[in-house]
């Protein structure tokens, strides 16, 4: 009976074979990790609340990060592509350009670069209200400055068309282009065909052979 009353030490003192738990307090204890709120997650994904202005990417990884997180509209993507320039595309995507990214870049190039935005929107009726909104001269203002406006628009259109051609050539030299072009969506192919028609109409016969070669490369 005396043995039953003697306190047991070591492992024998555990209740049910399990040692009693002890609260650890102070700086030496294990600290609870801070809770990540949805706001902190969104901030981390977007690159931080104090993200600086976009700059030309130094490598493929930086392009992917900026393109997917900070270039959400056609306008933002257009400005980002202008920062890069067609001359740097081949080096940036020497190994590979993802098919979905190629399609997105082509959509921006075809919609934003060939002609003025108001000239691209062929579905817009030629009403005085639409002409005023687009920045084009209205019928009432088209008198003495019509020839000057037409010459300026023609020069701008040619510059935009050639810029688009430079981009199309640059993209055709990216890694795995021949394979990636097969995965373009129907909408992207239609935008390409329309852009080629606009370019041919603006440049006429002066770059006919080059445009034909580009059409073959893009299979449109």
Secondary structure as GFF3:
##gff-version 3
##sequence-region A 1 220
A	DSSP	alpha_helix	2	5	.	.	.	ID=ss1
A	DSSP	three_ten_helix	10	13	.	.	.	ID=ss2
A	DSSP	alpha_helix	38	46	.	.	.	ID=ss3
A	DSSP	alpha_helix	60	69	.	.	.	ID=ss4
A	DSSP	alpha_helix	74	84	.	.	.	ID=ss5
A	DSSP	three_ten_helix	86	88	.	.	.	ID=ss6
A	DSSP	alpha_helix	89	92	.	.	.	ID=ss7
A	DSSP	alpha_helix	99	112	.	.	.	ID=ss8
A	DSSP	alpha_helix	117	120	.	.	.	ID=ss9
A	DSSP	alpha_helix	128	134	.	.	.	ID=ss10
A	DSSP	three_ten_helix	139	141	.	.	.	ID=ss11
A	DSSP	alpha_helix	146	172	.	.	.	ID=ss12
A	DSSP	alpha_helix	177	180	.	.	.	ID=ss13
A	DSSP	three_ten_helix	181	183	.	.	.	ID=ss14
A	DSSP	alpha_helix	186	203	.	.	.	ID=ss15
A	DSSP	alpha_helix	208	218	.	.	.	ID=ss16
###
